[in-house]
């Protein structure tokens, strides 16, 4: 195989060459946030597509209202069971690096191991970006593009999910700027004083001196769990194209992903191969997946100002 212009040789991999080094500093992007939040289904062997059957929700009006509670011998209300199919056909996302033998032997750190970790992390990051882009598709929103994220928007999102019978638990994935700093949810928890938090209660915050939410923020510097909602942050959450970001709150059944299991339930595989004439090792990462919306009303988009 011809050598690539992107080959990893001693000219570019010089961080640990020829000297004693401390533990390597590997620059990862924060990834693999969404797999724990959505419905993941591996494609069975011999199948190229994962099908998610989505059942239509019934209402109480389905039951015949003229039927008395003790109508012995009468037929119950007849109805049909309706389903729609959402098909996910896993497609390949791949990345590889060529690492020369000289680069491997002259770098004192674990160059090959770190290269594999970086490639795997990047593929996981691509997964998060693809799923984060789906949050913009939810019909319901609890947004305020001209203001910081406030607790009243969190409660609004919960109320919309509850009103549509979305199964718990709920997951809220926000951009870090929607959680932290002058435009983040923590702005609601403004003043740390003597181990408690004084907050803008008028905006719907639960925080206050001695309140468990205050204690959670003070101890962890974050709100990670609030009622049925678990909070996550990911820089993969997309910008709204203006001064904000498009996070979301959703049930696991709102989004689904079909993927090819690479072993142990992982959607990412890392393999290596030799190019002996070039005296290098190729480190190859692959992931096969596709994510789609399953039930629109089980998700709520949250757009807020972040700059």
C-alpha positions in Angstrom: 0.0 0.0 0.0 1.3 3.5 -0.9 2.1 5.6 2.1 -0.2 8.4 3.0 0.7 12.1 3.4 -0.9 11.7 6.9 1.6 9.1 8.0 2.6 9.1 11.7 6.4 9.2 11.6 9.2 10.7 13.7 8.6 14.1 12.1 5.1 14.4 13.6 5.3 12.0 16.6 8.0 13.7 18.5 6.3 14.3 21.8 8.0 11.5 23.6 11.0 10.7 21.3 14.4 10.0 22.7 13.8 11.2 26.3 12.3 9.9 29.5 8.7 11.1 29.7 5.9 11.2 32.2 2.5 9.9 31.6 1.3 11.0 28.2 -1.3 13.7 28.0 -3.9 12.5 25.4 -6.3 15.1 24.2 -9.7 13.5 24.0 -13.0 15.0 23.1 -15.8 14.2 25.5 -17.7 11.4 23.9 -20.1 8.5 24.4 -22.7 10.5 26.3 -25.8 9.5 24.2 -25.5 5.6 24.1 -26.7 5.4 27.7 -29.6 7.8 27.0 -31.3 6.2 24.0 -32.6 2.8 22.8 -29.7 0.8 21.4 -30.4 -2.3 19.4 -27.7 -4.4 17.7 -28.4 -5.8 14.2 -28.8 -9.6 14.4 -26.3 -11.6 12.4 -27.3 -11.7 8.8 -29.4 -8.6 8.9 -28.5 -5.2 7.5 -31.4 -3.3 9.1 -32.7 -2.9 12.6 -36.5 -2.3 12.8 -38.1 -0.6 15.7 -41.9 -1.2 15.9 -43.6 1.8 17.4 -47.1 1.1 18.8 -49.9 3.6 18.6 -51.0 4.9 22.0 -54.6 4.3 23.0 -56.9 6.7 24.8 -59.7 6.0 27.2 -62.1 6.9 24.4 -61.2 3.6 22.8 -63.3 1.8 25.4 -67.1 1.8 24.6 -68.6 4.4 27.0 -72.1 2.8 26.7 -70.9 -0.4 28.3 -71.9 -0.7 31.9 -69.4 -1.9 34.5 -71.2 -5.2 35.0 -72.3 -5.9 31.4 -72.0 -9.7 31.6 -72.0 -11.4 28.3 -71.5 -8.3 26.2 -68.7 -7.9 23.8 -65.9 -5.6 24.8 -64.9 -2.7 22.6 -63.1 -3.9 19.4 -60.0 -2.1 18.3 -57.0 -2.7 16.2 -53.4 -2.6 17.3 -51.5 -0.2 15.1 -47.7 0.0 14.7 -45.4 2.0 12.6 -41.9 0.8 11.6 -38.7 2.9 12.0 -35.8 1.3 10.2 -32.2 2.0 11.0 -29.6 0.7 8.6 -26.1 0.9 10.1 -23.6 2.7 7.9 -19.9 2.7 8.3 -17.8 5.5 9.9 -14.1 4.8 9.7 -10.8 6.4 10.6 -7.2 5.1 10.6 -3.7 6.1 11.2 -0.3 4.8 9.8 2.4 4.7 12.5 5.9 3.9 11.4 8.1 1.4 13.3 10.7 4.2 13.9 8.0 6.4 15.5 6.9 3.6 17.7 10.4 2.6 18.9 11.8 6.1 19.5 8.8 7.4 21.5 8.9 6.5 25.1 5.2 6.7 25.6 2.7 4.0 24.4 2.2 5.6 21.0 0.3 2.7 19.5 -2.1 2.4 22.5 -2.8 6.1 22.6 -3.4 6.3 18.9 -6.0 3.5 19.2 -7.7 5.3 22.1 -7.8 8.6 20.1 -9.4 6.9 17.1 -12.0 5.1 19.2 -12.8 8.3 21.0 -13.3 10.2 17.8 -15.7 7.6 16.5 -17.7 7.8 19.7 -17.7 11.5 19.3 -19.2 11.2 15.8 -22.0 9.1 17.3 -22.8 11.8 19.8 -22.8 14.4 17.1 -25.3 12.4 14.9 -27.7 11.8 17.8 -27.4 15.4 19.1 -28.5 16.7 15.7 -31.8 14.8 16.2 -32.8 17.0 19.2 -33.7 19.8 16.8 -36.4 17.5 15.3 -38.6 17.4 18.4 -41.9 19.1 17.8 -42.2 20.3 21.4 -39.9 22.9 22.9 -39.1 24.5 26.2 -36.9 27.2 24.8 -35.9 30.8 25.2 -33.3 31.7 22.7 -32.9 35.2 24.2 -32.3 34.2 27.8 -30.2 31.8 30.0 -31.5 28.4 30.8 -33.8 28.6 33.8 -35.5 26.1 36.0 -38.9 27.0 34.7 -37.8 25.6 31.3 -36.7 22.4 33.0 -40.1 22.1 34.6 -41.8 22.9 31.4 -40.0 20.1 29.6 -40.9 17.6 32.3 -44.5 18.7 32.2 -44.6 18.2 28.4 -43.1 14.7 28.7 -45.4 13.8 31.5 -48.4 15.1 29.6 -47.5 12.8 26.7 -47.0 9.8 28.9 -43.3 9.5 28.1 -41.7 6.6 30.1 -39.3 7.6 32.8 -36.4 8.2 33.5 -35.8 11.4 31.5 -32.4 12.4 30.1 -31.5 16.1 29.7 -28.4 16.6 27.5 -27.1 20.2 27.3 -24.2 22.0 25.9 -21.7 22.8 28.6 -22.5 26.5 28.2 -26.2 25.7 28.9 -25.2 24.2 32.2 -22.2 26.3 33.3 -21.1 30.0 33.4 -23.0 33.2 32.9 -25.6 31.7 30.5 -25.9 28.3 32.2 -28.4 26.6 34.5 -26.0 27.2 37.4 -26.6 30.9 37.0 -29.9 30.1 38.7 -27.8 29.0 41.7 -25.9 32.2 41.9 -24.4 32.9 45.3 -22.5 30.4 47.4 -22.7 31.4 51.0 -21.5 29.4 54.0 -22.1 26.0 52.4 -25.6 26.8 50.9 -26.8 28.4 47.7 -29.0 31.4 47.4 -30.8 31.4 44.1 -33.2 33.3 42.0 -36.3 31.7 43.4 -38.6 34.0 41.4 -37.4 32.2 38.2 -38.6 28.9 39.4 -35.5 27.6 41.1 -35.7 25.0 44.0 -32.4 26.1 45.4 -32.3 27.9 48.7 -30.5 27.6 52.1 -30.7 24.0 53.4 -32.4 22.8 50.2 -31.2 19.4 48.9 -30.7 20.9 45.5 -28.5 23.6 47.0 -26.4 20.9 48.8 -26.1 18.9 45.5 -24.8 22.0 43.7 -22.4 22.9 46.6 -21.0 19.4 47.0 -20.7 18.4 43.3 -20.6 21.9 41.6 -23.3 20.5 39.3 -26.9 19.4 39.1 -26.7 15.8 38.0 -30.1 14.5 39.1 -33.4 16.3 39.7 -36.5 14.2 40.2 -37.0 12.0 37.1 -34.3 13.9 35.2 -30.6 13.0 34.9 -28.4 15.7 33.4 -25.5 15.3 31.0 -23.3 17.8 29.2 -21.8 17.3 25.8 -20.0 19.8 23.5 -21.6 17.8 20.6 -24.9 19.6 21.2 -25.2 21.8 18.2 -25.4 25.6 17.9 -28.7 27.2 16.8 -26.7 29.2 14.3 -27.0 32.4 16.3 -26.1 32.9 20.0 -27.5 29.7 21.5 -27.4 25.9 21.6 -30.0 23.2 21.0 -30.1 20.8 23.9 -33.0 18.5 24.8 -34.8 16.4 27.4 -36.2 13.1 26.3 -37.2 9.5 27.3 -35.0 6.7 26.1 -37.8 5.6 23.8 -37.7 9.0 21.9 -34.6 8.0 20.0 -33.3 4.7 18.7 -30.1 3.5 17.2 -29.4 0.3 15.2 -25.7 -0.7 15.2 -23.4 -3.6 14.5 -22.1 -5.1 17.6 -18.3 -5.1 17.5 -18.0 -7.3 20.6 -19.3 -6.8 24.1 -22.0 -4.5 23.0 -19.6 -1.9 21.7 -20.3 -0.1 18.4 -16.6 0.8 17.9 -13.9 -1.6 16.9 -10.2 -1.0 16.8 -7.9 -3.3 14.7 -4.3 -3.1 13.4 -2.6 -4.4 10.3 1.0 -4.4 9.0 2.4 -2.8 6.0 5.8 -4.5 6.0 7.3 -2.9 2.9 6.7 0.5 4.5 7.7 -0.7 8.0 4.5 0.7 9.6 1.4 -0.4 11.4 -2.0 0.7 10.4 -4.5 1.3 13.3 -8.1 1.2 12.0 -11.3 2.2 13.8 -14.7 1.4 12.5 -18.3 2.0 13.8 -21.5 1.0 12.0 -24.7 2.7 13.2 -27.7 4.8 12.3 -29.9 6.8 14.8 -33.4 8.0 14.3 -36.3 9.5 16.1 -38.8 6.9 17.3 -41.5 8.8 19.2 -41.5 12.6 18.7 -43.7 13.5 21.7 -41.2 11.7 24.0 -38.7 14.5 23.5 -38.5 18.2 24.1 -36.0 20.6 22.5 -34.3 23.1 24.8 -32.8 26.1 23.0 -31.2 28.8 25.2 -28.8 31.7 24.7 -25.2 30.8 25.5 -23.2 33.8 24.4 
